[in-house]
């Protein structure tokens, strides 16, 4: 298995990125690296996702590139072929999880209830993406649902911001948080990669306090 998990734990923050234009992928990767956050989750919410993962994987090997919002076996195969080093899903897809496990691809399935968590654990996994975090009670729910599962770790995503990041990271069972506030859509549309670098550097500085 690649070292994606270790690098995500080290970063503590997983930038969730929606790219509409493939040409933005490499400049964005460079902005993240310059800001001190060499990791990105490119979501399969747009037609540019696969090509963006492939472009970054080839041009910026120093950044850990993963595929997010993966909902089908077809998508996970495309992501893996494009060079994705890990996969994040919004929920539980048996074909996706089985494919990742078979091919030694780190996978972080989404869950928000004890039943869903147990279904994920049945695959031998011990990390879940708690999603959507804010809408399902945030940190208080993470603490409550984690109690029966002492070995389980969480990556809360959805409504995580600079105002509550440290609160999440202070809980030992949270290994990292997913967020998008440091890669704002308006900055991407404007091609303001220096502005993104500044926001990323600020977010990274915040994680150092955790």
C-alpha positions, 0 to 999 in steps of 0.5 A: 500500500502507498503511504497516502494514509501517513501523509494525510495524517501528517497534513491533518487537512484534506483540501476538497477540490472541484475543478471545472477546468483541467488547465487549473489543475497544475497551477492549483497543485503548485499553489497547494505545495507552495502553501505547505499542503502537498495533498489534494482530493479532486472530486468527481463532481465535474467532467474535468476530474479524471484529466485533472488527476492525470495531469497533476499525477504526471506534472507534480509527483510531490503532491499526494493526489486522490479522487473524491466523491467516487460513487461507482466502480467505473469512476474508481477504475478511471481514478486509479488509472489516472494516478489517484493514490487514494479514494474518498466516497460520500457513502458506502459502495461495496464494489468501490470498497472491494476494488480499492481493498483488492488493489491496495488503494487507501479508501475513506468511505463516508458514514454518519451512523453506527450502522454505516460505520459497522458496514465499513468495518466489515471490510477491515477498514478502520477509518471513515469519512464522517459526512456531512459533518455539520448537518449530522451534529458535528464533533458532538456526534463524532464523539458519540458514535465513536464511543462503541468503536475504540479503534476507529478513526475519523476524517470529518468533512462538510462544514469544517472551516477555519473556525472549528478545525482546531476543535475537531483536531483536538479530538484524538479519534480525528486524524484529519479534516476535509475542507474547501475554504482554502480553495475558494471557487471565486479564486479558482475562477479568477485564476488567483493562485497566489490568493489560494496559496495565502489561504492555504498557508494560513490553514496550514499554520492553523493545523500546527496549533493542533 
